[in-house]
């Protein structure tokens, strides 16, 4: 019997284990794979501030990132460079391994090859059936990433919106810039990327991938055959990274009796970029603090554990809502509208706004500032008029709507109209 059993040995689960074990609680982490950090799931770009914010080991940092070049469908290119690096590229396998070392040093036990097949909450504990036997705890933290096979058995909802990803690693010429490519034929509803780096052996590599609202594998195959990629890619075979969906909305509820849910398992990712490591670490820290209260009081009720959800919503709920609003409309843009947005970004007032407000780890401030800019507001209004959302067009224009024909205006669309007006 452990105080806390954590399902999943990724950043969220391992950081939660470290936080709790350092406070003297007995912790077990059940990891389904035979090694921490395998298979690799993501590109591995993380805000530099995360290392000081969460006291993370820096041994897995491969490169610091300062410059990004954005490419539009018609070939417009915009470059942005920060004076100081805000993001780093990490060796994800090494990063997870270093987090596991921290957890073990704090006193947590990591059970490798222990896939959890069933979780049952009782009035006295939580029992987990694993491929290595039954493990019990007073409280369970789900840190399963984008895997939701245990949620229903605990009465938890599932994410309602996902985006697809596909990516690989290959030999590639060194560059100081990350490259991002936009367009409906490149990455429908999102973007593609090339992230150059040197690996631990000094070899020049790049992580190449994309997100898409549909047919990500087909889009990825087209992208690696395209001129920006094929002409520079080395002769060696690509190493494919594990394909996975990314949740774009938090669960409707991220707690249950004796249960907390963190990171991707809770749907906590950046809606704009799909990045999830920072929110995994933040939610793990908040969950550990809530678990500490529950253990100290011997109270594992929903009433107490609901404080976890209130806290993460207080810390990042506004940022997530703004990101979802931005994605909701950005993914509907046509190629010509994307090109127009690129040209708009070169306007001195808009360019200055982007350079002043852009921050790698927080996009909400820039989104709000852009939505309130007269230049961008005009673009948004024209988008509403040309989009397929007829009732939005009528609302913006002030035209009357038949009461029975008017759909309910949901929260995100209400915010969009408020920002654009």
Buried (B, 14 or more C-beta within 10 A) or exposed (E): EBBBBBBBBBBBBBBBBBBBBBBEBBBBBBBBEEBBBEEBBBBBBBBBBBBEBBEBBEEBBBBEBBBBBBBBBEEBEBEBEBEEEBBBBBBBBBBBBBBBBBBBEBBBBBBBEBBBEEBEBEEEBBBBBBEEEEBBBBBBBBBBBBBBEBBEEBEBBEBEBBBBBBBBBBBBEEBEBBBBBBBBEBBBBBBBBBBBBEEEEEEBBBBBBBBBBEEBEEBBEBBBEBEBBEEBBBEEEBEBBEBBBBBBBBBEBBBBBBBBBBBBBBBBBBBBBBBBBBBBBBBBBBBBBBBBEBBEEEEBEEEBBBBBBEBBBEBBBEBBBBBBBBBBBBBBBBBEBBBBBBBBBEEEEBBEBBEEBBEBBBBBBBBBBBBEBEBBBEBBBEBBEEBEBEBBBBBBEEEEEEEEEEEEEEEBBEBBBEBBE
